[in-house]
Amino acid sequence: MTDALPPVSPRRRWYRRPVVIVIGSVLLGMVLGALLTGLFVRHRLLTVQSMFQEEGFEAVFFEAVNPTEAQREAIRPILSDAFEAAISNAVEFRGRMQTHADTTLEALDEHLDDGQMERARFLLKVIPDNQMQRRLESAPEEVREAFAE
């Protein structure tokens, strides 16, 4: 006697192909969707990141408004002032947030043990050190000087 499997009926064989096609299509759609989403998010992040540099700030504004060359020259000093104001506001805001976080940590210190305080410090840190370092490297000189103080 042989231990051969019984033959597969033609009807069962007919169902395999559509199932494989549907599963393959779903997997392909998931992969392509993830790749396209990644590209979109990366492009958006690069646009936002470029706004922390004066040239990028101007470029994003000019792209949205599409001014003529004469308008560009007239707008450039205004945008330069706006960029400096935005950066100084951001620096001031981050400083205030860090002050609030430090005050909160001081108040929590008497109620939490060392392990809990370490986790609280991690949660309340306004901007992680490595991220702050990267931002400062691309920031204008006056911003770097403000943080050096």
PEBEL-V383765 format. One record per residue. RES is the residue in one small letter. SS is DSSP state (H for helix, E for strand, L for the rest). PHI is phi in whole degrees, -180 to 180 (none if undefined). OMEGA is omega in whole degrees, 0 to 359 (999 if undefined). Layout:
# PEBEL-V383765
res=RES ss=SS phi=PHI omega=OMEGA
res=RES ss=SS phi=PHI omega=OMEGA
This chain:
# PEBEL-V383765
res=m ss=L phi=none omega=178
res=t ss=L phi=-106 omega=180
res=d ss=L phi=-96 omega=182
res=a ss=L phi=-70 omega=177
res=l ss=L phi=-75 omega=177
res=p ss=L phi=-67 omega=182
res=p ss=L phi=-62 omega=178
res=v ss=L phi=-79 omega=182
res=s ss=L phi=-70 omega=179
res=p ss=H phi=-59 omega=181
res=r ss=H phi=-67 omega=180
res=r ss=H phi=-69 omega=178
res=r ss=H phi=-64 omega=181
res=w ss=H phi=-65 omega=182
res=y ss=H phi=-79 omega=184
res=r ss=H phi=-64 omega=186
res=r ss=H phi=-62 omega=179
res=p ss=H phi=-63 omega=179
res=v ss=H phi=-65 omega=178
res=v ss=H phi=-64 omega=179
res=i ss=H phi=-65 omega=180
res=v ss=H phi=-65 omega=180
res=i ss=H phi=-63 omega=178
res=g ss=H phi=-62 omega=179
res=s ss=H phi=-65 omega=179
res=v ss=H phi=-64 omega=179
res=l ss=H phi=-63 omega=178
res=l ss=H phi=-63 omega=178
res=g ss=H phi=-63 omega=179
res=m ss=H phi=-65 omega=181
res=v ss=H phi=-65 omega=180
res=l ss=H phi=-64 omega=178
res=g ss=H phi=-63 omega=179
res=a ss=H phi=-65 omega=179
res=l ss=H phi=-65 omega=180
res=l ss=H phi=-66 omega=177
res=t ss=H phi=-63 omega=178
res=g ss=H phi=-60 omega=178
res=l ss=H phi=-65 omega=180
res=f ss=H phi=-64 omega=181
res=v ss=H phi=-64 omega=180
res=r ss=H phi=-62 omega=179
res=h ss=H phi=-63 omega=181
res=r ss=H phi=-65 omega=179
res=l ss=H phi=-65 omega=178
res=l ss=H phi=-65 omega=177
res=t ss=H phi=-65 omega=180
res=v ss=H phi=-65 omega=180
res=q ss=H phi=-64 omega=181
res=s ss=H phi=-67 omega=180
res=m ss=L phi=-73 omega=176
res=f ss=L phi=-89 omega=173
res=q ss=L phi=-124 omega=187
res=e ss=H phi=-60 omega=181
res=e ss=H phi=-64 omega=179
res=g ss=H phi=-67 omega=177
res=f ss=H phi=-59 omega=178
res=e ss=H phi=-65 omega=184
res=a ss=H phi=-61 omega=180
res=v ss=H phi=-64 omega=179
res=f ss=H phi=-65 omega=181
res=f ss=H phi=-63 omega=179
res=e ss=H phi=-65 omega=181
res=a ss=H phi=-74 omega=186
res=v ss=H phi=-90 omega=181
res=n ss=L phi=56 omega=181
res=p ss=L phi=-79 omega=174
res=t ss=L phi=-75 omega=182
res=e ss=H phi=-64 omega=178
res=a ss=H phi=-65 omega=178
res=q ss=H phi=-66 omega=179
res=r ss=H phi=-58 omega=181
res=e ss=H phi=-64 omega=179
res=a ss=H phi=-73 omega=184
res=i ss=H phi=-81 omega=187
res=r ss=H phi=-51 omega=179
res=p ss=H phi=-64 omega=179
res=i ss=H phi=-65 omega=179
res=l ss=H phi=-67 omega=177
res=s ss=H phi=-62 omega=177
res=d ss=H phi=-64 omega=180
res=a ss=H phi=-64 omega=179
res=f ss=H phi=-64 omega=179
res=e ss=H phi=-62 omega=178
res=a ss=H phi=-65 omega=180
res=a ss=H phi=-64 omega=179
res=i ss=H phi=-66 omega=180
res=s ss=H phi=-66 omega=175
res=n ss=H phi=-63 omega=179
res=a ss=H phi=-64 omega=179
res=v ss=H phi=-63 omega=180
res=e ss=H phi=-64 omega=180
res=f ss=H phi=-63 omega=180
res=r ss=H phi=-63 omega=177
res=g ss=H phi=-63 omega=178
res=r ss=H phi=-65 omega=179
res=m ss=H phi=-63 omega=179
res=q ss=H phi=-66 omega=177
res=t ss=H phi=-62 omega=177
res=h ss=H phi=-63 omega=179
res=a ss=H phi=-64 omega=179
res=d ss=H phi=-63 omega=178
res=t ss=H phi=-63 omega=178
res=t ss=H phi=-64 omega=179
res=l ss=H phi=-64 omega=178
res=e ss=H phi=-62 omega=179
res=a ss=H phi=-68 omega=180
res=l ss=H phi=-77 omega=187
res=d ss=H phi=-55 omega=183
res=e ss=L phi=-77 omega=183
res=h ss=L phi=-106 omega=185
res=l ss=L phi=-116 omega=176
res=d ss=L phi=-83 omega=186
res=d ss=H phi=-61 omega=181
res=g ss=H phi=-64 omega=178
res=q ss=H phi=-66 omega=179
res=m ss=H phi=-65 omega=178
res=e ss=H phi=-62 omega=178
res=r ss=H phi=-66 omega=178
res=a ss=H phi=-64 omega=178
res=r ss=H phi=-61 omega=179
res=f ss=H phi=-63 omega=182
res=l ss=H phi=-70 omega=185
res=l ss=H phi=-93 omega=178
res=k ss=L phi=-68 omega=186
res=v ss=L phi=-66 omega=178
res=i ss=L phi=-135 omega=178
res=p ss=L phi=-58 omega=184
res=d ss=H phi=-56 omega=183
res=n ss=H phi=-66 omega=178
res=q ss=H phi=-69 omega=179
res=m ss=H phi=-63 omega=180
res=q ss=H phi=-62 omega=179
res=r ss=H phi=-64 omega=180
res=r ss=H phi=-67 omega=181
res=l ss=H phi=-68 omega=179
res=e ss=H phi=-63 omega=182
res=s ss=H phi=-98 omega=183
res=a ss=L phi=-81 omega=176
res=p ss=L phi=-63 omega=185
res=e ss=H phi=-58 omega=182
res=e ss=H phi=-65 omega=177
res=v ss=H phi=-71 omega=179
res=r ss=H phi=-61 omega=179
res=e ss=H phi=-66 omega=180
res=a ss=H phi=-63 omega=180
res=f ss=H phi=-78 omega=179
res=a ss=H phi=-72 omega=183
res=e ss=L phi=-72 omega=999
